[in-house]
């Protein structure tokens, strides 16, 4: 299921919450780390109610350190993701064209 999720952050978060809720925190953390490396925004993890206990875990804090992520640096997801805004084909064109 997770491999078929593609870029769906909702599906990935659901999988992480499911692993956590059935007591498989190791798998939840492993999936979460992989997803954060692939572009899952940290603010979505920080805001998800189903991950409150996982966020208190030392393994979660260690993962954030490994990934050099600081939840306080961008608490509301205000920093554009790596996909960002579409770039025009040529500078100055914008969305309207020349």
C-alpha positions in Angstrom: 0.0 0.0 0.0 2.7 2.5 1.0 4.7 1.9 -2.2 1.6 2.7 -4.2 1.0 6.0 -2.3 3.2 8.0 -4.6 3.4 11.5 -3.4 0.3 11.3 -1.2 1.3 12.6 2.2 -2.1 11.6 3.6 -1.6 7.9 2.8 2.0 8.0 4.3 0.8 9.7 7.4 -2.1 7.2 7.8 0.4 4.3 7.5 2.7 5.9 10.1 -0.3 6.4 12.5 -1.4 2.9 11.9 2.0 1.4 12.7 2.1 3.6 15.9 -1.4 2.7 17.0 -0.8 -1.1 16.7 2.3 -0.8 18.8 4.9 -1.0 16.0 6.8 2.2 16.8 10.0 1.0 15.2 8.2 0.5 11.8 6.4 3.9 12.3 9.7 5.7 12.8 11.4 3.9 9.9 8.5 4.8 7.5 8.4 8.3 8.8 12.1 8.9 8.3 11.9 7.5 4.8 9.0 9.8 4.1 10.6 12.9 5.5 13.7 12.2 3.3 11.3 12.0 0.3 9.7 15.3 1.0 7.0 14.9 3.6 6.8 18.3 5.3 7.7 18.1 9.0 4.9 20.5 9.9 2.4 17.8 8.9 3.9 15.3 11.2 4.1 17.9 14.0 0.4 18.8 13.6 -0.9 15.3 13.4 -2.8 14.4 16.6 -2.3 10.6 16.1 1.5 11.0 16.5 1.6 12.9 19.8 3.2 10.0 21.7 5.6 9.1 18.9 6.8 12.7 18.9 7.7 12.4 22.6 9.9 9.3 21.9 13.7 9.6 22.1 13.8 7.8 18.7 11.8 10.6 17.1 14.2 13.2 18.5 17.2 11.2 17.3 15.6 10.9 13.8 15.1 14.7 13.7 18.8 15.2 14.6 19.9 12.7 11.9 17.9 14.6 9.3 19.0 18.0 10.7 15.3 19.0 11.1 14.1 21.5 13.7 10.4 21.5 14.3 10.5 25.0 15.7 12.2 26.5 12.7 9.1 26.3 10.5 6.1 25.4 12.7 3.4 26.3 10.2 4.8 25.1 7.0 5.5 28.6 5.7 8.7 27.6 4.0 8.1 26.4 0.4 8.7 22.7 -0.1 11.3 21.5 -2.5 8.8 21.4 -5.3 7.9 25.1 -4.8 6.3 27.3 -7.4 6.6 26.4 -11.1 9.4 28.1 -12.9 8.8 29.8 -16.3 10.6 28.3 -19.3 12.4 31.6 -19.8 13.1 34.3 -17.2 10.6 37.1 -17.3 7.8 35.1 -18.8 5.9 34.1 -15.7 2.5 32.4 -16.0 1.2 34.9 -18.6 4.0 34.3 -21.2 5.8 37.1 -23.1 
